[in-house]
């Protein structure tokens, strides 16, 4: 069975951004959360709620269907593969992502694709994220 990233304990998120930092360091060799394939956002207020956006691992991804150059293609088991050389920097993929989980690199003007590797989960101190087996 394929494995995909899932948010399993959203209420446990403390907004430390360790997950985003780990993703950026691992895949983009960057010391910033802006190059992460996922996003953690906080909502103002006393309760301190956090939104955790991560790729759903769609079997028929809208982002790939919207890509006019074929830079994004469906990945076996869910999600997408990205060919940087084919990207024309149009942003159609991000606009097409219904859950708004696909991130955009503002520096390089290209999508930042989740590899469903689990590095973000490995660095989450509160087990908010998990790489889980899914039936397809």
C-alpha positions in Angstrom: 0.0 0.0 0.0 1.2 3.5 -0.8 2.1 5.9 2.0 0.9 9.5 2.1 1.2 12.4 4.6 -1.8 13.1 6.8 -2.7 15.6 9.5 -3.6 13.2 12.3 -3.7 15.5 15.4 -4.4 19.0 14.3 -5.4 20.1 17.8 -1.9 19.3 19.0 -0.2 21.8 16.7 1.7 24.5 18.7 2.9 26.4 15.6 6.6 25.7 16.1 7.2 25.3 12.3 9.6 22.5 12.8 7.8 20.5 10.1 8.2 23.3 7.6 11.8 23.9 8.5 12.6 20.2 8.1 11.0 20.1 4.7 12.8 23.2 3.4 16.1 22.0 4.6 15.7 18.5 3.2 14.3 19.2 -0.2 15.3 22.8 -1.0 18.5 23.1 1.1 17.1 26.3 2.5 17.0 27.7 6.0 13.5 29.2 5.7 10.0 28.0 6.1 9.0 29.7 2.9 10.4 26.9 0.8 8.4 24.2 2.5 5.8 22.0 0.6 3.4 22.5 3.5 2.0 25.5 5.5 1.2 26.0 9.1 -0.8 29.2 9.7 -2.1 30.6 13.0 -5.4 32.2 13.6 -5.6 35.2 15.9 -7.3 34.9 19.2 -7.0 33.5 22.6 -7.4 29.9 21.5 -4.4 29.9 19.3 -5.7 27.5 16.6 -3.5 26.5 13.7 -4.3 25.4 10.2 -2.0 22.7 8.7 -2.0 22.5 4.9 -0.4 19.5 3.4 -0.8 17.8 0.0 -3.7 15.4 0.0 -2.1 13.0 -2.5 -4.8 13.1 -5.0 -5.0 10.1 -7.5 -6.2 12.4 -10.3 -4.5 15.7 -9.2 -6.1 18.9 -10.4 -2.7 20.6 -10.3 -1.3 18.2 -12.8 -4.3 18.4 -15.1 -4.0 22.2 -15.1 -0.3 22.2 -15.9 0.1 23.2 -19.6 3.7 22.1 -19.9 3.5 18.7 -18.3 5.9 19.7 -15.5 3.5 18.1 -13.0 2.5 14.5 -13.5 0.5 12.1 -11.2 2.7 10.1 -8.9 1.9 6.4 -8.4 0.0 6.0 -5.2 -1.1 9.7 -5.1 0.3 13.2 -5.3 2.5 14.5 -8.1 6.0 14.5 -9.5 7.6 17.7 -10.6 10.0 18.2 -13.6 11.6 21.7 -12.9 13.0 21.9 -16.5 9.5 21.7 -18.0 7.9 24.3 -15.7 6.9 27.6 -17.5 6.2 29.4 -14.2 2.6 30.1 -15.0 1.1 29.2 -11.5 -1.9 27.4 -13.0 -1.2 24.4 -10.8 -1.5 26.4 -7.6 -4.7 28.0 -8.7 -6.2 24.5 -9.6 -5.4 22.9 -6.3 -8.8 22.8 -4.6 -7.6 22.3 -1.0 -5.0 25.1 -1.6 -2.2 22.7 -0.4 0.2 23.2 -3.3 2.8 25.8 -2.3 4.4 28.4 -4.6 8.1 29.4 -4.5 8.0 33.2 -4.8 11.7 33.3 -5.5 11.9 30.7 -8.3 8.3 31.1 -9.4 7.5 27.4 -9.4 5.5 25.0 -7.3 6.9 23.3 -4.2 5.8 19.7 -4.4 5.3 17.4 -1.4 7.3 14.2 -1.8 5.3 12.4 0.9 8.6 11.4 2.5 7.6 11.9 6.2 10.5 14.3 7.2 8.0 16.8 8.4 6.4 14.2 10.7 9.8 13.1 12.0 10.5 16.7 13.2 7.0 17.4 14.7 7.3 17.4 18.5 3.5 16.7 19.0 2.8 14.0 16.4 0.5 16.3 14.4 1.6 14.7 11.1 2.1 11.1 10.1 3.1 9.2 7.0 0.3 6.6 6.8 -0.6 3.7 4.5 -3.6 4.4 2.4 -5.8 2.1 0.3 -6.1 3.1 -3.3 
